[in-house]
Amino acid sequence: MAAKILANLIVMGGGILARALVQAYRQALQNASKTGVAQETLQNAVRKGSKAMTEQEARQILGVSEHSSWEEIAQKYDTLFERNAKNGSFYLQSKVHRAKECLETVYQEKDKPGDNAG
């Protein structure tokens, strides 16, 4: 008798918990669509398929010119990244990181043997 009651409680409790989880998930999706988080996430996913940042944009973010050395770029990156880590925003910090990644590929291509005309 007690086992039957316990089994019924477990089954009913599991059903209630499952419904609550589904309802919470629906509410989270609804909240995300209201704040624009869902659209932003989708846009970021689409951007990843294309080139996310141009070399010019990366240079503007880091405040370096075309003639800057890699050491200067790395120093600017470290300064801006740390500044935004302490009291800035995660968005700006990620922009700084993406700018460094973009310029890293540009400088790696420049350093490849056979590309130098000289």
C-alpha positions in Angstrom: 0.0 0.0 0.0 2.7 2.5 1.0 4.8 1.5 -2.1 1.8 2.3 -4.3 1.3 5.7 -2.7 5.0 6.5 -3.0 5.0 5.4 -6.7 2.0 7.7 -7.4 3.7 10.6 -5.6 6.8 10.1 -7.7 4.9 9.9 -11.0 2.8 13.0 -10.2 5.8 14.9 -8.9 7.7 14.1 -12.0 4.9 15.3 -14.2 4.5 18.5 -12.3 8.3 19.1 -12.5 8.3 18.4 -16.2 5.5 20.9 -16.8 7.2 23.5 -14.7 10.4 23.1 -16.7 8.6 23.4 -20.0 6.8 26.5 -18.8 10.1 28.1 -17.5 11.7 27.4 -20.9 8.9 29.0 -22.8 9.0 32.0 -20.5 12.8 32.3 -21.0 12.3 32.3 -24.8 9.6 34.9 -24.5 11.8 37.1 -22.4 14.7 36.7 -24.7 12.6 37.7 -27.7 11.4 40.8 -25.9 14.9 42.0 -25.0 16.3 41.2 -28.4 18.8 38.6 -27.1 17.4 36.0 -29.5 17.8 38.3 -32.6 21.3 39.4 -31.5 22.4 35.7 -31.0 21.0 34.9 -34.5 22.8 37.9 -36.0 26.1 36.9 -34.4 25.7 33.4 -35.7 25.1 34.7 -39.2 28.1 37.1 -38.9 30.4 34.3 -38.0 29.8 32.8 -41.5 31.1 35.9 -43.1 34.2 37.9 -42.3 33.3 39.5 -39.0 35.7 42.4 -39.0 37.7 44.2 -41.6 41.3 45.1 -41.2 40.4 48.8 -41.2 37.8 48.3 -38.4 40.3 46.3 -36.4 42.9 49.1 -36.7 40.4 51.7 -35.6 39.3 49.7 -32.6 42.9 49.3 -31.4 44.0 52.7 -32.5 46.9 51.6 -34.7 48.0 52.5 -38.2 49.0 50.4 -41.1 52.6 51.0 -40.3 52.4 49.9 -36.7 54.6 47.0 -35.6 53.1 43.8 -34.1 54.6 44.8 -30.7 52.7 48.1 -30.8 49.5 46.3 -31.6 50.0 43.7 -28.9 50.7 46.5 -26.4 47.5 48.4 -27.4 45.6 45.2 -27.1 46.9 44.4 -23.6 46.1 47.9 -22.4 42.5 48.0 -23.9 41.7 44.5 -22.9 42.8 45.0 -19.2 41.0 48.3 -19.0 37.8 46.8 -20.2 38.2 43.8 -17.9 38.4 45.9 -14.8 35.7 48.5 -15.4 34.6 48.3 -18.9 32.1 46.1 -20.8 32.3 42.6 -22.0 31.1 43.8 -25.4 34.0 46.2 -25.8 36.5 43.7 -24.5 35.3 41.1 -27.1 35.6 43.7 -29.8 39.2 44.4 -28.8 39.9 40.7 -28.8 38.3 40.2 -32.3 40.4 43.2 -33.6 43.6 41.5 -32.4 42.6 38.2 -34.0 41.8 40.0 -37.3 45.2 41.8 -37.3 47.0 38.6 -36.2 45.9 36.9 -39.4 47.0 39.9 -41.5 50.4 40.0 -39.9 50.9 36.2 -40.2 50.2 36.5 -43.9 52.8 39.3 -44.2 55.4 37.2 -42.5 55.0 34.2 -44.8 58.1 33.4 -46.9 57.7 34.3 -50.5 55.4 37.2 -49.9 58.2 39.7 -49.6 59.1 41.5 -52.8 62.7 42.3 -52.2 
